[in-house]
Amino acid sequence: MPQRSAGLLIFKQTAGVFEFLLVHPGGPFWARKDEGAWSIPKGLIDDGEDDLVAARREAEEELGVAIDGDFQPVGSYKQPGGKIVIAWSVEADIDVDVVRSNMFTMEWPPRSGAMKEFPEVDKAGWFSLPDAGLKVLKGQRPILDDFLERRRAD
């Protein structure tokens, strides 16, 4: 069974234009990557955990703030690596300058035996739809499309 993640597509409207909050993964692998490297705040669903509870928990871990609001299901998306991402949208205005992520530990440099801590998310930003489409991971682009389709249907 493929791994399952849950996440939040956090949005706000400025002068009637949607902006989306994306996070950039921390650690040395992602340090020099930008376009196609950002993500919605998301993470793995624990065994027996409710999907939306997991999405909210993961967003709080990656942003350092609890997200409240009207959570609307967007969809379920199979990523190129096989992982399934389940996404909800929620309107919120987060100050990206105060984002504080949890940390993870990994061996760095490789095969050195030295363990180093890195933030799971090293930065967050608000992006217009065209910019978000460029920044977000390829497998998550359909989340933006489906969100807009659902908004048009309302």
Beta strands, then each sheet from edge to edge (+ up, - down):
strand 1: 4-14
strand 2: 17-25
strand 3: 42-44
strand 4: 72-78
strand 5: 84-91
strand 6: 103-107
strand 7: 115-119
strand 8: 121-128
sheet 1: 3+ 1- 2+ 8-
sheet 2: 3+ 1- 5- 4+
sheet 3: 6+ 7-
end
